[in-house]
């Protein structure tokens, strides 16, 4: 079963309207404390929020991370990050008092009822290929009175009211800026092209240093990898539905045979909100399940990989910075386009050779692993994608975002706050 769907999530929002109203009253009465920050991320102590946290903490600002699970609390403690439960009264109070609130997914990354009146920074968590926000009909779907037009109008009103609170939403490029402005119903003054802090790690140091660091991180989680080549399979979230590409027993047999033949390993990265059974039958040392419970953020390890297999994941954009060859595997592309939709067309990113079953995907994977020319063709496609969506490749996106916040809030980015 999926852990989340828009339908159920929106139904809960409708039922929580009185709590939103109470939170709004609280933020009208409680003054914001200048120079105080709160951070949160549905990904845990990771993603763009961690990159910006490091920038802010280095300058001595008063900041706290709001966590939602014991695992997040342990991860924060291991890094020496002050943390409080987001759903506690203390979490409510800290959110209500913070001048700057930083999230990566939604307001629930912190305490959702107390964000009004803050300088709200929405870092988001990847360049959108599939339509998001108000651009997607899925955003307005509800399991409560699902056929009601009134409910959809109310959800649309709530969504736009919420997104108007966003003061800063950094974009990776002007192309991406247009998508974010549309999806979040924001004007361009709130969506500066300063780059995504979450991908700074893919631009710092040399290519060799990045690859060695990524392989060490993977080995710390998965165990010794030797010289095996690594293939990451990262299907995206399907709004609560199962992944139609979950391998059958026959598919697994063919997958493991290919991995043995080419001295490779398959790392399966289900979406944190996804559903399905990806574990292969029997004991295979060449297949690893790497969920977000084992590795909160996969972005830093992308340079340690040799190939990405995905459908509609924003990892295709992230990995273009490596650049990493990509095999696009999307058995439901037509249905997904009708239900969710894309910015542009899927072929703009994936090309015309999209695999629609494991037989086709494995043939393309084998070609990349065995043929230097085939591998370079896909690396060149990744370079073109990188040129289209990333305006900055200097590892200083978090710094630019920090300076934009300081300029907007009247702080001096050169001074440290006690």
C-alpha positions as CSV (number, residue, x, y, z in Angstrom):
1,X,0.0,0.0,0.0
2,X,1.1,3.5,-0.7
3,X,2.0,5.7,2.2
4,X,0.4,8.8,0.8
5,X,-1.9,10.0,-2.0
6,X,-3.2,13.4,-3.0
7,X,-6.7,12.3,-2.4
8,X,-6.2,11.3,1.2
9,X,-3.8,14.1,1.9
10,X,-6.3,16.7,0.6
11,X,-9.1,15.2,2.6
12,X,-7.0,15.6,5.8
13,X,-6.4,19.2,4.9
14,X,-10.1,19.9,4.5
15,X,-10.8,18.4,7.9
16,X,-7.9,20.4,9.5
17,X,-9.3,23.8,8.4
18,X,-10.1,24.8,12.1
19,X,-6.5,24.1,13.0
20,X,-5.2,26.3,10.2
21,X,-7.5,29.1,11.4
22,X,-6.2,28.8,15.0
23,X,-2.6,28.8,13.8
24,X,-3.3,31.9,11.7
25,X,-4.6,33.6,14.8
26,X,-1.5,32.6,16.8
27,X,0.8,34.1,14.1
28,X,-1.1,37.4,14.1
29,X,-0.6,37.7,17.9
30,X,3.0,36.4,18.3
31,X,5.8,38.6,16.9
32,X,8.5,37.0,14.8
33,X,12.0,37.0,16.3
34,X,14.5,38.7,14.0
35,X,17.4,36.4,13.0
36,X,15.7,33.1,14.0
37,X,15.4,30.3,11.5
38,X,13.6,27.0,11.5
39,X,14.3,24.2,9.0
40,X,12.5,21.1,8.0
41,X,12.4,18.5,5.2
42,X,10.2,15.5,4.4
43,X,13.4,13.9,3.2
44,X,14.9,14.1,6.7
45,X,18.2,15.7,7.5
46,X,19.0,16.0,3.9
47,X,18.2,17.7,0.6
48,X,18.5,21.4,-0.1
49,X,17.5,22.2,3.5
50,X,20.7,20.6,4.8
51,X,22.8,22.4,2.2
52,X,21.3,25.8,3.2
53,X,21.5,24.8,6.9
54,X,25.3,24.4,6.5
55,X,25.5,27.8,5.0
56,X,23.4,29.4,7.8
57,X,25.1,27.5,10.6
58,X,28.6,28.5,9.4
59,X,27.6,32.1,10.0
60,X,26.3,31.5,13.5
61,X,22.6,32.2,13.0
62,X,20.1,30.9,15.6
63,X,18.5,28.0,13.9
64,X,16.7,24.8,14.8
65,X,15.6,21.8,12.7
66,X,12.1,20.4,13.2
67,X,11.9,16.6,13.0
68,X,9.0,14.3,12.7
69,X,10.5,10.8,13.4
70,X,12.9,9.3,15.9
71,X,15.2,8.5,12.9
72,X,15.3,12.1,11.9
73,X,16.0,13.1,15.5
74,X,18.9,10.6,15.6
75,X,20.3,11.9,12.3
76,X,20.1,15.5,13.6
77,X,21.8,14.6,16.8
78,X,24.6,12.8,15.0
79,X,25.4,16.0,13.1
80,X,25.1,18.2,16.2
81,X,22.0,19.9,14.8
82,X,19.6,21.4,17.4
83,X,16.2,19.8,16.8
84,X,12.6,19.7,18.1
85,X,9.6,17.7,17.2
86,X,7.6,19.6,14.5
87,X,4.2,18.4,15.9
88,X,5.0,19.4,19.5
89,X,3.9,22.6,21.2
90,X,7.5,23.7,21.1
91,X,7.6,23.0,17.4
92,X,4.5,25.1,17.0
93,X,6.0,28.0,19.0
94,X,9.4,27.9,17.3
95,X,7.7,28.0,13.8
96,X,5.5,30.9,15.0
97,X,8.5,32.9,16.2
98,X,10.9,32.3,13.4
99,X,11.7,35.1,11.0
100,X,12.8,32.6,8.3
101,X,11.2,29.2,7.7
102,X,12.8,26.8,5.3
103,X,11.1,23.8,3.7
104,X,11.7,21.4,0.8
105,X,8.3,19.7,0.3
106,X,5.4,21.4,2.0
107,X,4.5,23.4,5.1
108,X,4.3,20.1,7.0
109,X,8.1,19.9,6.9
110,X,7.9,22.3,9.9
111,X,4.7,23.0,11.9
112,X,2.2,23.7,9.1
113,X,-0.2,25.8,11.3
114,X,2.3,28.5,12.1
115,X,4.1,29.5,8.9
116,X,2.0,32.6,8.1
117,X,3.9,35.8,8.5
118,X,7.3,34.3,8.2
119,X,9.8,34.8,5.4
120,X,9.0,31.4,3.9
121,X,11.6,29.7,1.7
122,X,10.4,26.8,-0.4
123,X,13.5,25.0,-1.8
124,X,11.5,22.3,-3.4
125,X,13.1,18.9,-4.1
126,X,13.9,18.6,-7.8
127,X,13.3,20.1,-11.2
128,X,9.8,19.1,-12.3
129,X,9.4,16.9,-15.4
130,X,5.8,15.9,-14.5
131,X,3.4,18.7,-13.7
132,X,3.2,19.7,-10.1
133,X,1.1,22.1,-8.0
134,X,-1.7,23.9,-9.5
135,X,-0.6,22.7,-13.0
136,X,-1.6,19.2,-12.2
137,X,-5.2,18.0,-11.7
138,X,-3.9,15.5,-9.1
139,X,-3.2,18.4,-6.7
140,X,-6.9,19.1,-6.3
141,X,-8.0,15.4,-6.0
142,X,-9.7,14.5,-2.7
143,X,-11.0,11.2,-1.3
144,X,-13.6,13.3,0.6
145,X,-16.5,14.0,-1.8
146,X,-14.2,13.1,-4.8
147,X,-16.7,14.2,-7.4
148,X,-17.6,17.5,-5.8
149,X,-16.7,20.6,-7.8
150,X,-17.1,22.7,-4.7
151,X,-14.4,20.6,-2.9
152,X,-12.1,21.1,-5.9
153,X,-12.7,24.9,-5.9
154,X,-12.1,25.0,-2.1
155,X,-8.8,23.0,-2.5
156,X,-7.7,25.4,-5.3
157,X,-8.4,28.4,-3.1
158,X,-6.5,26.8,-0.2
159,X,-3.6,25.9,-2.4
160,X,-3.3,29.4,-3.9
161,X,-3.7,31.0,-0.4
162,X,-0.9,28.8,0.9
163,X,1.5,29.3,-2.0
164,X,1.1,33.1,-1.7
165,X,3.0,32.8,1.6
166,X,6.1,31.6,-0.2
167,X,8.6,34.5,-0.3
168,X,11.4,32.7,-2.1
169,X,11.5,29.7,-4.4
170,X,14.9,29.3,-6.0
171,X,15.0,28.1,-9.6
172,X,17.8,26.2,-11.4
173,X,17.4,28.1,-14.7
174,X,15.0,30.4,-16.5
175,X,13.3,27.3,-18.1
176,X,12.7,25.9,-14.7
177,X,11.6,29.3,-13.3
178,X,8.6,29.3,-15.7
179,X,7.5,25.9,-14.5
180,X,7.7,26.9,-10.8
181,X,6.0,30.2,-11.3
182,X,3.1,28.4,-13.0
183,X,2.9,25.5,-10.5
184,X,3.0,27.7,-7.4
185,X,1.2,30.7,-8.8
186,X,4.0,33.1,-8.0
187,X,5.4,36.1,-9.7
188,X,9.0,36.1,-11.0
189,X,10.3,38.3,-8.2
190,X,9.8,35.4,-5.8
191,X,11.5,32.8,-8.1
192,X,15.1,34.0,-8.7
193,X,17.4,31.9,-10.9
194,X,20.0,31.3,-8.1
195,X,20.3,27.5,-8.5
196,X,19.2,24.6,-6.3
197,X,21.2,24.1,-3.0
198,X,20.5,20.4,-3.1
199,X,22.8,19.8,-6.1
200,X,25.8,21.8,-5.0
201,X,27.4,18.5,-4.0
202,X,27.5,17.6,-7.7
203,X,29.6,20.6,-8.6
204,X,32.2,20.7,-5.8
205,X,35.7,19.2,-6.2
206,X,37.0,17.3,-9.1
207,X,35.1,14.6,-11.0
208,X,37.5,12.0,-9.4
209,X,36.9,13.3,-5.9
210,X,33.2,13.3,-6.3
211,X,33.2,9.7,-7.6
212,X,35.4,8.4,-4.8
213,X,33.4,10.2,-2.2
214,X,30.1,8.8,-3.6
215,X,31.5,5.2,-3.7
216,X,32.6,5.5,-0.1
217,X,29.1,6.6,0.9
218,X,27.5,3.7,-1.0
219,X,29.9,1.2,0.5
220,X,29.2,2.5,4.0
221,X,25.5,1.7,3.4
222,X,25.6,-1.4,1.1
223,X,29.0,-3.0,2.0
224,X,32.0,-3.6,-0.2
225,X,31.3,-3.0,-3.9
226,X,34.7,-3.7,-5.4
227,X,35.0,-2.6,-9.0
228,X,31.4,-3.6,-9.9
229,X,29.5,-1.1,-12.0
230,X,26.4,0.3,-10.4
231,X,23.0,0.8,-12.0
232,X,20.4,2.8,-10.1
233,X,16.8,2.0,-10.7
234,X,14.7,4.9,-9.4
235,X,11.0,4.8,-10.3
236,X,8.9,7.9,-9.4
237,X,5.8,8.2,-7.2
238,X,2.6,7.5,-9.0
239,X,0.2,9.4,-6.8
240,X,-0.6,6.4,-4.6
241,X,-0.7,3.7,-7.3
242,X,1.7,0.8,-7.6
243,X,4.6,0.9,-10.0
244,X,3.6,-1.1,-13.1
245,X,7.2,-2.0,-13.7
246,X,7.7,-4.0,-10.6
247,X,9.7,-7.0,-11.9
248,X,8.1,-10.5,-12.1
249,X,10.0,-13.6,-11.1
250,X,11.0,-14.0,-14.8
251,X,12.1,-10.4,-15.0
252,X,14.3,-10.9,-11.9
253,X,15.9,-13.9,-13.4
254,X,16.8,-12.0,-16.5
255,X,18.0,-9.0,-14.5
256,X,20.4,-11.0,-12.3
257,X,21.7,-12.9,-15.4
258,X,22.5,-9.6,-17.0
259,X,24.2,-8.2,-13.8
260,X,26.3,-11.4,-13.6
261,X,27.3,-11.1,-17.2
262,X,28.5,-7.5,-17.0
263,X,29.9,-7.5,-13.5
264,X,27.3,-5.0,-12.3
265,X,24.9,-4.4,-9.4
266,X,21.4,-3.0,-9.4
267,X,20.5,-0.5,-6.7
268,X,16.7,-0.2,-6.4
269,X,15.6,3.2,-5.0
270,X,11.8,3.2,-4.5
271,X,10.3,6.7,-4.1
272,X,9.7,7.4,-0.4
273,X,6.0,7.8,-1.1
274,X,5.8,4.9,-3.5
275,X,4.3,1.4,-3.3
276,X,5.3,-2.0,-4.5
277,X,7.6,-5.0,-3.9
278,X,11.0,-4.6,-5.5
279,X,13.1,-7.2,-3.6
280,X,14.3,-10.0,-5.9
281,X,13.4,-13.6,-5.1
282,X,16.1,-15.6,-3.4
283,X,19.5,-14.3,-2.3
284,X,21.2,-12.1,-4.9
285,X,24.4,-10.2,-3.9
286,X,24.0,-8.1,-7.0
287,X,20.7,-6.5,-6.1
288,X,20.4,-3.9,-3.3
289,X,17.3,-2.2,-2.0
290,X,18.2,1.3,-1.0
291,X,15.2,3.0,0.5
292,X,15.1,6.5,2.1
293,X,15.2,4.7,5.5
294,X,18.8,3.7,4.6
295,X,19.9,6.7,2.7
296,X,17.9,9.9,3.1
297,X,19.3,11.7,0.0
298,X,20.6,9.9,-3.0
299,X,21.9,13.0,-4.8
300,X,25.4,12.9,-3.2
301,X,26.0,9.4,-4.4
302,X,25.1,9.9,-8.1
303,X,28.7,10.4,-9.2
304,X,29.5,6.9,-7.9
305,X,27.0,5.3,-10.3
306,X,27.5,4.1,-13.9
307,X,23.9,4.2,-15.1
308,X,20.5,5.5,-14.1
309,X,17.3,3.8,-15.0
310,X,14.2,5.9,-14.3
311,X,10.8,6.9,-15.7
312,X,9.7,10.4,-14.7
313,X,12.0,11.2,-11.7
314,X,13.7,14.6,-11.4
315,X,16.9,12.5,-10.8
316,X,17.3,12.6,-14.6
317,X,17.9,16.3,-14.3
318,X,20.2,16.0,-11.2
319,X,22.3,13.2,-12.8
320,X,22.9,15.4,-15.9
321,X,25.3,17.3,-13.8
322,X,27.5,14.2,-13.4
323,X,26.8,13.5,-16.4
324,X,25.3,10.1,-16.0
325,X,23.9,7.9,-18.9
326,X,20.2,7.3,-18.4
327,X,17.9,4.6,-19.7
328,X,14.2,5.7,-19.6
329,X,11.8,2.9,-18.7
330,X,8.2,4.0,-18.6
331,X,5.5,1.3,-19.3
332,X,2.7,3.7,-18.5
333,X,3.8,6.8,-20.3
334,X,0.6,7.5,-22.2
335,X,-1.7,6.9,-19.1
336,X,0.7,9.0,-16.9
337,X,0.6,11.9,-19.5
338,X,-3.2,11.9,-19.4
339,X,-3.5,11.8,-15.7
340,X,-0.5,13.8,-14.5
341,X,0.9,15.6,-17.5
342,X,4.4,16.8,-18.4
343,X,6.1,20.1,-18.9
344,X,6.8,20.0,-22.6
345,X,6.7,16.4,-23.8
346,X,8.2,13.3,-22.3
347,X,10.2,12.8,-25.5
348,X,11.9,16.2,-25.0
349,X,13.8,14.6,-22.1
350,X,13.7,10.9,-22.7
351,X,14.0,10.8,-26.5
352,X,12.2,8.3,-28.7
353,X,13.7,5.1,-27.4
354,X,11.8,4.7,-24.2
355,X,11.6,1.2,-22.9
356,X,8.1,-0.1,-22.1
357,X,9.0,-3.4,-20.5
358,X,11.9,-5.1,-18.8
359,X,13.0,-6.9,-21.9
360,X,13.5,-3.5,-23.7
361,X,15.1,-1.9,-20.6
362,X,17.6,-4.7,-20.2
363,X,18.6,-4.5,-23.8
364,X,19.4,-0.8,-23.4
365,X,21.2,-1.4,-20.1
366,X,23.3,-4.1,-21.6
367,X,24.3,-1.8,-24.5
368,X,25.4,1.0,-22.1
369,X,27.4,-1.4,-20.0
370,X,29.1,-3.1,-23.0
371,X,29.5,-0.5,-25.7
372,X,31.5,2.7,-25.2
373,X,29.8,4.4,-28.1
374,X,26.3,3.7,-26.8
375,X,27.4,4.9,-23.3
376,X,28.8,8.2,-24.7
377,X,25.6,8.8,-26.7
378,X,23.7,8.8,-23.5
379,X,26.2,10.9,-21.7
380,X,26.0,13.5,-24.4
381,X,22.2,13.5,-24.1
382,X,22.7,14.1,-20.4
383,X,25.1,17.1,-21.1
384,X,22.4,18.6,-23.4
385,X,19.8,18.3,-20.7
386,X,22.2,19.8,-18.1
387,X,22.8,22.8,-20.4
388,X,19.0,23.3,-20.7
389,X,18.1,23.2,-17.0
390,X,21.1,24.3,-15.0
391,X,22.3,27.9,-15.1
392,X,24.8,27.5,-12.3
393,X,27.4,24.7,-11.9
394,X,29.8,26.3,-9.4
395,X,28.7,24.6,-6.1
396,X,27.6,28.0,-4.7
397,X,23.8,27.7,-5.0
398,X,23.2,27.6,-1.3
399,X,25.3,30.7,-0.9
400,X,23.3,32.6,-3.5
401,X,20.0,31.5,-1.8
402,X,21.3,32.6,1.6
403,X,22.3,36.0,0.2
404,X,18.9,36.5,-1.4
405,X,17.2,35.7,1.9
406,X,19.5,38.2,3.8
407,X,18.9,40.9,1.2
408,X,15.1,40.5,1.4
409,X,15.0,40.4,5.2
410,X,17.3,43.3,5.7
411,X,20.2,41.3,7.2
412,X,23.8,41.7,6.4
413,X,25.2,38.4,4.9
414,X,28.7,39.4,5.9
415,X,27.9,39.6,9.6
416,X,27.4,36.6,11.9
417,X,24.5,36.5,14.3
418,X,25.3,35.6,17.9
